[in-house]
């Protein structure tokens, strides 16, 4: 039996995807509201920063993985214009439906695909940019997913990974108190689901550190990788270039 982690719990690999799906099925309709409350609205600034760093050009092909409610897909669609394309994907159909509806409300009919990042249904070297915001830590085989992202990028293409990371040491005590004391209660109050938000807090602690993720990206086909710490390391933006 091959096992992996689901938060702090050890589970069978084949069971993790099902349980992660259950978490996001539970929170999908209140996902943006909870993000605003949990981060005091900072998640919108983090995503805006990622879009600025991406600097997508008119005509580019963009793949947004774990695109959820479509914040990044919407921003990239404005950058690439009518001559470009943005594909909005997520493994979770409930999240994808919410994102598709919000994109349509914004006047954007983007290709929307339910797919697993570890087995992307796209040809080699197809995209100029791949983005992944707050989804990598939920993937069972991160290295497999990163290799797939490298595969579908053109030579010189860019990967952006925006993810919760290791906070600066002076902030850790307060951050732990918030994550394990306040966050589950907030989840219960707003979404009626404390367990899912406890899992989200645990999954952040199990995710690789900034330097560990940088090394993993280099091992997965990215010749140059930098990271930017945001909000004291609460979040990090990793930028990788496919060089071969």
C-alpha positions in Angstrom: 0.0 0.0 0.0 1.4 3.4 -1.0 0.6 6.2 1.3 0.8 10.0 1.3 -0.4 12.8 3.6 -3.8 14.5 3.8 -3.0 17.3 6.1 -1.3 15.7 9.1 -3.1 12.4 8.4 -1.5 9.5 6.5 -3.8 8.1 3.8 -3.6 5.8 0.8 -2.6 7.6 -2.3 -5.7 6.7 -4.2 -7.8 8.1 -1.3 -6.2 11.5 -1.2 -7.7 12.8 -4.5 -11.2 11.8 -3.3 -10.8 13.5 0.1 -9.4 16.7 -1.5 -12.3 16.7 -3.9 -14.6 16.5 -0.9 -13.0 19.5 0.7 -13.5 21.7 -2.3 -17.0 20.4 -3.1 -17.8 21.6 0.4 -16.3 25.1 0.1 -16.9 25.9 -3.6 -19.8 28.2 -3.3 -18.2 30.3 -0.5 -14.6 30.0 -1.6 -14.0 33.6 -2.6 -15.8 34.9 0.5 -13.7 32.7 2.8 -10.5 33.7 1.0 -11.4 37.4 1.6 -12.1 36.7 5.3 -9.1 34.4 5.8 -6.5 36.7 4.2 -8.2 40.1 4.9 -8.4 40.5 1.2 -4.7 40.0 0.6 -5.3 37.1 -1.7 -6.4 39.5 -4.3 -3.2 41.5 -4.0 -1.1 38.3 -4.2 -2.8 37.3 -7.4 -2.5 40.8 -8.9 1.2 40.7 -8.2 1.5 37.3 -9.9 -0.3 38.7 -13.0 2.1 41.6 -13.1 5.1 39.3 -12.8 3.7 37.1 -15.6 3.6 40.0 -18.0 1.5 38.0 -20.5 1.6 39.5 -24.0 -1.1 39.8 -26.6 -1.4 36.6 -28.6 0.0 34.3 -25.8 -1.5 31.0 -25.0 -2.1 30.6 -21.2 -3.0 27.6 -19.2 -4.5 28.3 -15.7 -4.3 25.1 -13.6 -6.5 24.6 -10.5 -8.1 27.8 -11.7 -11.0 27.6 -9.3 -13.2 30.7 -9.4 -11.3 32.1 -12.3 -9.5 35.2 -10.9 -6.2 34.6 -12.8 -7.9 33.4 -16.0 -10.0 36.6 -16.1 -6.9 38.8 -15.6 -4.8 36.9 -18.2 -7.6 37.1 -20.7 -7.4 40.8 -20.6 -3.6 40.7 -21.1 -3.5 38.3 -24.1 -6.5 39.9 -25.8 -8.6 38.4 -28.6 -5.5 37.1 -30.5 -4.5 35.0 -27.5 -6.2 32.3 -25.5 -6.6 31.3 -21.8 -7.7 27.8 -20.8 -9.3 27.6 -17.4 -8.9 24.2 -15.7 -9.5 22.5 -12.4 -9.7 18.9 -11.2 -12.8 19.8 -9.1 -16.0 20.1 -11.1 -17.8 22.1 -8.4 -15.0 24.7 -8.4 -14.9 24.7 -12.2 -18.6 25.4 -12.5 -18.4 28.3 -10.1 -15.4 29.7 -12.0 -17.0 29.2 -15.4 -20.2 31.0 -14.3 -18.2 34.0 -12.9 -16.2 34.2 -16.1 -19.4 34.2 -18.2 -20.8 36.9 -15.9 -17.6 39.0 -16.7 -18.3 38.5 -20.4 -15.6 35.8 -21.0 -16.4 32.5 -22.6 -13.1 30.8 -22.0 -12.3 27.1 -22.7 -13.0 25.3 -19.4 -11.6 21.8 -18.9 -11.9 19.4 -16.0 -8.5 17.7 -15.8 -5.8 16.3 -13.5 -2.6 18.4 -13.4 -0.6 15.1 -13.2 -2.0 14.1 -16.7 -2.6 17.2 -18.7 -4.6 16.7 -21.9 -2.5 19.2 -24.0 0.2 18.8 -26.5 3.9 19.3 -25.9 5.2 22.9 -26.1 1.8 24.4 -26.6 1.6 27.3 -24.0 3.6 30.4 -23.4 2.6 30.6 -19.7 1.2 28.2 -17.1 -0.2 29.5 -13.8 -1.1 27.6 -10.7 -2.4 29.5 -7.6 -3.0 27.7 -4.3 -3.4 24.3 -5.8 0.0 22.6 -5.8 -0.1 21.7 -2.1 -3.2 19.6 -2.7 -1.6 17.4 -5.5 -0.5 13.9 -4.6 2.6 13.8 -6.8 3.9 17.4 -7.1 6.9 16.4 -9.1 4.7 14.6 -11.7 2.5 17.6 -12.0 5.5 20.0 -12.4 6.9 17.8 -15.1 3.6 17.9 -17.0 3.6 21.7 -16.7 7.2 21.8 -18.1 6.1 19.5 -20.9 3.2 21.7 -22.2 5.3 24.9 -22.1 7.2 26.2 -25.0 11.0 26.6 -24.8 11.4 29.8 -22.8 7.9 29.5 -21.5 7.1 30.6 -17.9 5.5 28.8 -15.0 4.0 30.8 -12.0 3.3 28.9 -8.8 1.6 31.0 -6.2 1.2 29.1 -2.9 1.2 29.3 0.8 4.7 28.8 2.2 6.9 29.1 5.3 6.4 32.3 7.2 9.3 34.2 8.6 10.3 32.9 12.0 9.1 35.9 14.1 5.6 35.4 12.7 5.2 31.7 13.2 3.7 31.6 16.7 1.0 34.1 15.8 0.4 32.4 12.4 -0.1 29.0 14.0 -2.5 30.5 16.5 -4.5 32.0 13.7 -4.4 28.9 11.5 -5.4 26.4 14.1 -7.5 28.5 16.4 -9.3 31.1 14.3 -9.4 29.6 10.8 -11.5 26.4 11.6 -13.9 28.5 13.6 -14.3 31.0 10.8 -14.9 28.0 8.4 -17.6 26.7 10.7 -19.3 30.1 11.0 -19.2 31.1 7.3 -19.2 27.8 5.4 -20.5 25.4 8.1 -17.3 23.3 7.7 -14.5 23.5 10.3 -12.8 20.3 9.1 -12.0 21.5 5.6 -10.3 24.6 6.9 -8.4 22.6 9.4 -7.2 20.5 6.6 -6.2 23.6 4.6 -4.1 24.8 7.5 -2.4 21.4 7.9 -1.7 21.1 4.2 0.2 24.4 4.2 2.5 23.0 6.9 3.1 19.8 4.8 4.0 21.8 1.7 7.6 22.2 0.7 9.4 25.3 1.8 10.5 28.0 -0.6 13.9 26.5 -1.2 12.5 23.0 -1.4 10.0 23.9 -4.0 12.6 25.8 -6.0 14.8 22.6 -6.0 11.8 20.5 -7.0 11.0 22.8 -9.9 14.6 22.6 -11.1 14.4 18.8 -10.9 11.2 18.8 -12.9 12.5 20.6 -16.1 12.8 24.3 -15.2 16.3 25.6 -15.8 15.9 28.8 -14.0 13.7 29.3 -10.9 13.3 32.3 -8.6 10.8 33.0 -5.8 9.3 36.1 -4.3 8.2 36.0 -0.6 4.9 37.9 0.0 3.5 39.1 3.3 6.5 37.8 5.3 6.5 34.4 3.6 2.8 33.6 4.2 2.8 33.2 0.4 5.5 32.7 -2.1 5.5 33.2 -5.9 7.8 30.8 -7.7 8.7 31.7 -11.3 10.3 29.0 -13.4 11.5 29.1 -17.0 11.6 26.1 -19.3 15.0 26.4 -20.8 15.5 23.2 -22.8 
